[in-house]
């Protein structure tokens, strides 16, 4: 038994350098009895079960080339001599292009050495250093010999050449037995040891990568994920997982390195499945921080310290039923080739798949599109009015979902709806079933870099409304038809940031909504004819593919809830209203409200979910006045033309201290007096619109309203640009988040606003 164990131990040593860590044949001071004692201990611990079988080859990319470039590394599990390993490396072409001959790895920094130790998986490996030409002159050898570089002179008491990096083990190199001319990297401590010509080890091959490949030059589509703002590229060729990871990390987009995708939502899973599926970065391989069958991580690129980075698997997973099942050593996750996507674990070394590449950790395009999805209880039909009613709570809302997106590109997840672009995601709040009876409103601010004509295209199923703010006016397009694409030309007089609103109403069947654009005038044409005429359409937000950029949303709002005061008394005009509110002693009630949206009786304007007036009773209240005050805030990005509208029964006056309304529209009798928007007379529920230019800053906003007899209702709403009638872009004016300025600056701004008390202009 001991003889057999000794034979196995001896064979294991010859095949695996790691045993040298406790049976160092170089050290004469270690006695034969000590060696046998350690052998016996090894047998007792089961260490001698090593067989020397070749480990699978693995490839890596790491940032350790000259001048910040990259190097490709490939481990090889064959146990061969150093000279055989160098010959094999020189005869192996790089795994990316298959054109550049390899070499044994050159290690020139502590970070690179740490990385190399990690990828050896506990086994000694040859690296490309030797003094075989001149004893004591240690060189890194290249694939041809022409680029050999000396890094060390002498034995253990020698010195680095020109400040080169070296990491010799204690007492090394020592040329033990006068025949050690080749360097191995120890697995136990990551240090270097010189060895002889008959020793066998695994080995690390290496290739230089002069620069990352620009993903736009590869001929494969680069697709924006509308739900995350990340760009995705699916390779046209299939390969093992390791090679897919290498290929992903060898590419860059706008200077950002690629990686295998990290999937954090069902939207992205479905999108990747619809593209054809492929390898992702998810693995339970322990090399990347996973644990077999229990811990899955997203494997990322090697960082500058030499670490194999990873991100933890988040709360979302998309495993198919029964997965992961680790059937036959399945350590890597692929997305299934289907419209539903789905995750499956597979054998990364035995199965070939396309690589699914994303570029960087952060979104390449901001998710600056706000999208609201509202489910209703009845069929809205092909009616723009019914669509608005559902969005504005004039009809029953079953649920409301709000999300942030990088582009407006939606379709039922089950497919079926015809769209212009394949990169689409589910509507917010959509389910796996074929959802019906819903409406969607999307808000975006586009960056127009040059004045001129632009054509906006809306792919829609069912009815839609598009509103584009052009600064001095707005353009509105509506269509109550089913599945179709409509092109509308919009002219911008000057570069700038302009708001775009897109609404969709879905009744039954399939549904889709996409917004795209091109420079030029192609309104009223088909997409095909427009493209023949020179149009180059891209999703709005998809800047890599030529789309208009979407910036942070241009918006205004109040910084605090409206304080609303009601006083009861006989009123029939604005003068009586002012007298009652300024001097009246009978206070009906007061309170704070996020929006001004009140209803007593009769028509309720455009927005449902009304509140009762402060102090209102169950009967039809008459003869009272209301004053609503708040601080209106306009950020620097939001300065420009805005339209405020009041739907009232009876009259009102709207004042924004420090700015004047300059144009008005709506119910006959609407006026601008001393810069205030007003309707002085009694009326049933109707609209008055006023346009005003607002510079950045804080303003005192004051709305005074009077109710004589009959019904009573009051709404205050707004939209970007100049509007003369109600459309889908309008929203109730409401409280917005604190501005981005620091809290101290914000407090100072509020203080100035509070000092600047409202003065009614007459």
N, C-alpha and C positions, 0 to 999 in steps of 0.2 A: 504493500500500500504506500509506504513512504517512498519507495523507489518510483512508483508511478506518479506520486505527487511531485517529487523532485523533477521528473521529466517534464511534467506539465508546467511546473513553475519555470523551468529553464526555457521551454518553448515560448511561454508567455512573455518572459523577459526579452527574448530575441525579437519577439513581434511587437512588443509594446514598451516604449521608453518610460511610461509612467511608473513602472515597478522600480526603476532606478532611484526613485525618491526614497525608498527604504532598503534597497540592496544596491548600494553604489559600488559597482565593480571597479571604479577608478580608484577608490580609496584603499590602499594597501593595509591601512590600520584596522579596517573592519575584518575581523578574523573569520575563518571558515565556520567556527562554532557559532559566532554571532549571526552569520548568514543563515545557518541552518535553524537557529532559534527564530529568526524572523520568518523563515520559510514555514516553520511549524505554526507560528502565530497566524500567518496568512492562510494556511490550510484550515486552522480552527475557525477563522472568521469567514471562510468561504471566498477569500479574495482570488484564489487561483482558478476560479471558474472562467477567467478570461480566455477567449478563443483566438483573438487576433483577427476576427472577421472584419471585412471592410465596412465602414460606416457609409451611409449615403452621402453623395456630394451635395453641397449647399453653396449657393452663391449670394453675395452681399455687395452693397455699394456703400462706401464710406468716404467722408470728406478729408482725405489725408494726402491728396496729390499736391504737387508743387503749385504754389500760388493760390491755394484754396480750391484747386480742382479736385476731382473725384478719382477713386481707384475702385476697381472691381476685384473681388476676392472670391476664390472658389476652393473649398476644402475637398480633399480626396482621401478616401479611407483605405486605399491600397497601402500595404506595408512594404516599402521598397527602400533602396539605398538613396543617399543624397544625389549622387550622379544620375541615377535612373529617374529620380523625381524631377531634376532640372531638365533632363532630356524630354520627359513627358510634358512638362510645363511648356517648353519651347515648341512642342508639337501640338499644343492645344490652342485653338483659336478662341477669341473672346466670345462669351455667350450672348453678347448683344448683336454684333454685326457679323461675327464669324470670319473676320478678316485680319485681326491683329494677333500675332503670336504671344503667348504668355511667358511668364518667368516665375520662379519661386519668389515668395513675397519679400519685399523690401520694407523694413519697419524703421521709421525715422522720427518717431515721437512717442512719448509716454502714452498719449491717448490712443495712438494706433496700436501700440503694444497691448494695451488693456483690451482693446477691441479684438485683436487677434487671439488673445487668451480666451476670451468669451466664446468665440465661434469654434474653438477646438473641442468643446464638449468633454473636457477632462482627459484628452489624449495628447501625447507629445506629437509635435509636427515639425517637419523640416521648414526652415525659412531660407532665403536666398543669399546667405553669407558664407564666405569661404576664404581660406588663405592657401588654397591648393597650388597657386602659382609661385608665390614667395612666402616661405614660412614666416608668420608674424605680421604679414601685410594683409589685413582683413578687408575684403571688398564685398559690396553688394553687386551681384552679377545681374546682367540684363538678359534679354532673350537672344541677343546676338553677340554679346561681349563688348560691343562698341561703347556702351554707356556704363560700364562698370565704374563704381564709385568707392574709393577707399574711405572707411569710416573709423578704423582702429589700427594702431601700430603696436606690436609687441604682444606679450602674454598678459597674465593677470595684472602685472605691474606696469602695463603699457598705458597708452593714453589715446583719447579720441582725436581724430584727425579733423582739424578745422571746426571744432566745436560740435561735431556730429553726435547724434544720439546713440547710446549703447546701454545695454541692460544685462551685463554679464552676471551670472550667478557668482557667489562668493568663491574666490580662488580660480575663477575661469577668465579667459581660456588658459588651459594648462598643458595642452598637447600631450595628454597622458599616453604613455607608451610610444611617443614620437610618431603618432599616426592620426591625430585628430585634426582634420582640416575642414570640418563641416559643422554648421550650427543648427541646433534644434532648439525649439521654444518649449520650455518645460510647462506642463499643465498645472503643476501644484502651486508655483509661485510666479509664473509668467516671466521667469528670467531665462537667460541664454546659456547654453552649454556647448562646448565643442565636442564632436564625436568623430568616430573613425569611419572608414570607407565601407565596412561590412554591416554597420548598424542599419536597421530598417525602422522607418517611421511612416506615419501618414504625412501629408504635406499640404501647404497652402500655396495656391497659384495666384497670380496678380496681373492685372492689366491697367494701364493708365487710361483715364477718360478725360480728354482735353476739356470738354465742356458738356453741360447738360444739353439735351436735344430740345430745340424749340418745338413744342407740341403742334404748333400751327403748320409745321413743314412736313408732318408725317403722313398727310393725306387722309387721316381719319377725323371724322366729325368731332367737334368740341361743342358739347351741349350744356346749356345752363339748366341747373335744377331749380325750378321756380320756387320750391319750398325752402331751400337753404341758401341760395345765392352762390353755391359752389359750381364750378365747371367740371364736367365729367367727360372722359374720353374712353371709349371701348376699343381695345386693340383688334385689328383685323385678323390676327393670328392667335392660335391657342398654344399654350405651353404649361409646364408644371408650375405649381404655386411659387416656388423660389424664383424661377425665371420671370414670372409675372411681376413679382415684387421688385426685382431688379429693373425690369423694363419700366415699371411705373415710376420708380425713383430716379431713373435716368433722364426723365423728361421734365420740362419746366414750361410754365405759361406766365408771361409777363413777369419773369424773374422769380416765380414761386415754384419750388420743387414739387413734383408729383409724389403720390403715394397710392397704394391700394385703398379703395374707398372705405370710409367709416360710415355706417348706416345708422341713423338715429330716428327714423320715422317710417311709418308705413308708406307715406307718400314716396319717399326715396326708394324703398324696396320695390314698389310697383313700377316706378320709373325705370329702374335698372333692369327689372324683368322684361319690360316692354322693349328695351333696347337689345335684348338678347341674352342678358345675364352674364355671369362669369365670376372669376375669383374676386373676393374682397380681402381686406386685411385682418379678418377675424380668425384667431387661432387659439388652440389650447396647448400649443407647443411650449414646453417649459423654457426653451431657449429665449422666448420673447416675454416671459413672465406668466405664462399660463400654467395650468395644472390639468393633467390628463383627465378628461371627463367631468371636471368640476369647475374650472376657472377659464373663461374665455376672455381674451384681450384683443384690442386692435393694435397690430404691430405696425410701427412707424419706421421712418428712416433712422439710420445711425446718426447720433448727434456729434458735436465737435469734441466731446469728452471721450468718445468711443463707446458710449452706451447704446444698446439696442432699445430704442424708446418704445413705449406703448401707452395706450389710453385704456382705461377700464371700460368694460361693457356697461352701458347705461341701463336704465329701466326698460327701454324698449328692446324687444327681440321679435324676430319674425320667422321663427322656426316652423317648417312644415310639420304636419302631424307625425309623431314618432321620431322626430329629429331633436337634437343630435343623437345618433345611435352608435357612433364609433365603430362602424362595421369594418373590420380589417384595418384598423389604425387610421381612421379619418380625422385628421387634425386641423383641417382648414375649411372655412365656410365659403360656399358659392351661392350666388343668387340664381334661382331657377329661371329658365327661359320661358316666361309666361307673362301675361298681362297682370297677374296678381303677384308676381315675384315669388317670394318665399325662400327661406334659408334652408340649406342642406349641408351637412358636413361631408367632406369627401377626402380622398387620398391625394394630397398635393404632389406626391412623387410618382403617382401612377396614372393620374388623370390629367388631361390637357384641357384648359379652358381659356377663354379670352380674359385679359386683364381689364378690370374696371378701375380707372385712374381718376383721382381727384387731385386738385392742386392746392396744397396747404391746409393748415388747420382752420383758418378763418375763412369766412365767406369772401369770395372775390368781388361780389356785387352785393351792396347792402340790401337787406330785406326791408325796403322802404315803402312797399305797397301795403296799405291797410285794406283788408278785405273783410266785409261783414256778410255772413250767410244767415238768412232767416228762413226757417221752415214754417209753412202755414198749414191750415187745416182744410182748405178747399182749393179747387182748381182756379188759378188766376186767369187762365186762358191767355190768348195772345193779346194782352191789353197792357199798354204802358202805364195807364192809370192804376190798374189793379196791382201791377208790380210796385209802383210807388206806394200805394196804400199798405201793402204788406211790409215794405221796408220801413215805413213811417208809423207802423202800429195802428193804422186806420182799419186794418183787418186783423184777425186773430193770429198772433205769433205763437207757435208751438215751442220753438227753441231759437236761440241766438248764439252764433259762434263767430268769434273774431280772431283773425290770424294775420301775421306779417309775412309777406312774400317778396320775391325778387322780381317777379314778372306776373302778368295776368295771363295765365295759361291753364285752363281748367277743363276737365271733362269727367263724365261718370267713370269711375274706376273699372266698370265692366267693359268699357270700350263701346264701340258701335257708332258714336258720334263722329262725324267727319270734321277734321281740324286741319289747319294749314301747317302746323308744326307738331312734331311727334312728342316733344318734351312737355308733357302736360301732367298735372297732378289733380287729385280729387278736390272738389269744392270744399270749403271749410264746413265742417260738421257733416260731411257726406259719410255714408255707411257702405257696407259691402253690398247692400241691396240697391236696386235701381231707384234712387230717390226721385220723388216728384213733389210738386206744390212747394216750390221754394223760390226765393229771390236772393240776389247777390249784388252788393255794391262795393266797388273797388275804387280807392282813392290813390292817386299818384301825382307826383310833381316831376315834370320832365325838364331836362336841361337843354334848351335850344341855343346852340352855339353860333348860329348864323341866321339872319333874317331871311324870310322867303316862304315859299309854299312847302308844306309837308302833307303827305297823304296818310291818314290813319285808317287802318283796316280793322274791322271787328268781325271775327268769326263767332256766330252765335246760334244757339238753339235753346230756347225759343226767342221771345221778343227781347229787345235791348234798347238802351238809350246811351248815347255818348255825348258828353259835354266837355268842351275844351275851352279853357280860359285863354284868351289871347291878349290880355292886358286891358285894352280899351273896350273890348267887347268879348262875346263868347260865341262859340259855334256849337249848335246842338243838332244831333242826328238821331232819329228814332226809326225803328222798324218792328212791326208787329208780325212779321212772317215767321216761319219755322226755321229750319236749318239753312243758313245762307251766310255769305260774307259780303259786307258792305264797305265800300271805300269812300271816305269823306276828306276833302281837301280843306286844310286850315292854313291861313296866312298869318305869320308873325311879323310884325313891323320891326322888331328889334330882338337881339339876343336876350336871353333871360330865363327865368324859371317860371313855369306855367303849370297850373293845376289841370289835371285830367280826371274825369269821373266816368266810370263805366258801370252800367246797371244791367242785370239780366233777370228775366222772369221765366221760370220753367214750369210748364204744366205737366205733361206726361211724356213718356218715352225717353230717348237719349237726350243728353244735354251737354253743351260745351260753351266756353267763352274764352276768346283769345284776343289780345290787343297787340297789333304790330304797326309798323310805320316805315315810310321811306321819304326821303327828300324828293320834292317835285309835285306836280299837279296831275293826279291820276283819278280824281274823284269821279264817281259814277261808272267807272270801268270795271271789268272783271279783273281778278288778280292776274290771270294769264296774259290778258292784253296789256295790263300795266307793266308786267315784267318784260314783255316784248318791247314795250316803249321805253324801257330803261329803268324801271323801278327796281329797287333792291330792298325787299322787305325783310325785316327782322323783328323779333319780339321786342317790344318796348322794354328796356332794361337789360337786354342781352348785348352789352357793349362789345364783347369779343367778336361777335358776328355782325357788328355794324349797327346795332340797335341804339335808339336814343337812350341816354343815361337817365336814370331815375335818382333824384336826390332826396334828402330828407324832406318829409312832407311839409309843404308851406301851409301854415294854418294859424288861426288866431282863436282866442277864447277869453273867458274871464278867469281871473286868478282866484276869485272867491265866489261862493254861491251868491246869487242875487238876493239882496235883502228887499223884501216886498212888504210895503205898508198899505193898508186899506183904510180909507176914511169914508164914512157915510154922510151923505148930504145931497141936496138938490144940485145937479149939474146938467148942463146941456151944451157946453162948449168948453174950449180950452181955458178961457179966462176964468170961468167958474171953477174949473178943475184946479188951476193954480191957486186960486184963493182958498179952496177947501184944503188942499194938501199943505199949503204954507201956513194956514192959520186955523184950520178946523180943529175943534177940540174933541169931536166924537171919533174915536178910533175903532174901526170894526175889528181889526186884528192885524198881525204881522207875522212874518216867518222867513226862513231862508230856503231857497230853491235852486237846484242845479240848472234848471231851464225855466224860461217863461213860456208856459204852455197851459193856459187856464181855460176852463169851460164852465159856464153856468147852464145855459140852455141853448137850443137851436144849433146851427152849424158849427163845426169845430175846425174849420180850415184844412190844413194839410197833414197835421200830425196828431196821432191818437195818443192813448195813455195819458190823457189830460189830468191835471190837478184841478181841484176846486179853488176858487179865489179864497184868499185868507178871510176867515170869518163868514164864509158862505153858509147859507142854510139850505134846507131841502126844497124850499120853494123858489120861485123865480125872483132873485134879488134885483132890485133897481136902485138908482140914485146913489152911486158910490164912485169913488175915484181910487186909483191904484198907482203907486210909484214903485218902480223896480230900479235899484242901483247896484252897480258892480264896477270893478276895475278891469277894463279891457286891456289885454296885453298883446303887443305886436313885436315879434322878434325881428332881428335884422334881416333874416332870410325871407320873412313874410311881408315886408314892406311892399306896398303897391295898392292896386285898385281892388276894392271889395264892395259887394252889394249887400246891404241889410234890407230885410223885408219884415213888415208887420202885417199880420192878418188880424183884423180887429172887428169887433162889434161892441161899442161904437168907435169914437174917435181916439186919437193918440198924438203924442209928440215924442220923437226920439232925438236925443242930443248926445253927441260925443265931444266932450270938452277939448278944445284945441285943434279940432278938425271940422271942416264944413262939407256937407253933402253938396254935390255939384250937378247932379242930374237925377230925375225921378221918372217913375212910370207907375202904371197900375190903375186902380179905381179913379175915375174922374173925380177931381176934387183933391187929390194928393198934391201937396205943396212942399216947397222948400222956403222957409222963412228964417232969416238970420242964420243960415247954415244948418238949421234943424229940419229933419224930415217930419212931416205931420199930415194928418187928415183931421181937419177941425170939426167936421160935421158928424151927425149921427148916420149910421149905416148898418146893414146886415153884414155878416162875415164876408170880408173881401180883402184884397191885397194892395199894399203900397210898397214900392221899391225905391230905394235911394242908393246911388253909387257915391263912393267916397274914397279919396286917396289917403292912406294911413302910413305915415313914417314909423320907424321903429320907436317903441316906447310904451308907456302906460298911460291910459286915458280913463277919466271918469265917464262912465256911461250912465245915462238917465233916461228912463222910459216912463212917461206919464200917460195914463189911460183913463177915460171916463165912460161910465155906463149910465144911460138915461133910463129908458124903459124897454121892455121886450127882452130878447136874448142878449147874452154877454159872452164874449170869447176874446182871447188874446194870445197870439204866438209871435215870438221874435226869432227869426232865422236868418241865415247868411250863406254866402258862397263867394268864391274868388272870382274876380273879374267884374264885368259890367253886364247886368242882366235886366231885362225889362218884363219878364214874365216868369212864372214858376216852372222849374224843371228839376230833374233828379239830383242835381248837384247841391241843392240846398239842404242844410241841416239846422236843427235848433242850436242856437248859440249856447254853449255850455262851458263848464269848468275844464280847463286844460291842465296838464301836469306843470309843475314848477319849471320855469325857464332854465336853460343850461348854465346860466351865469352862476357863480358861487353864491352861497346863501347870504353872505354879507352884502354883496352887490344887490341881490334880490331884495333884501330887507330895506336897503337904502332906497331902492326904486319905489317900493311900496310906501315908504315914508314920504317921499316926494309926492307920490300920487295922492296920499291922504291929506297933505297940506293943501294941494291944489283942489279946493272944494268946488263942487259943481255950482255954476252960476247959470240960471236959466236966461237964455238970450231972448229978447223980445224986441 
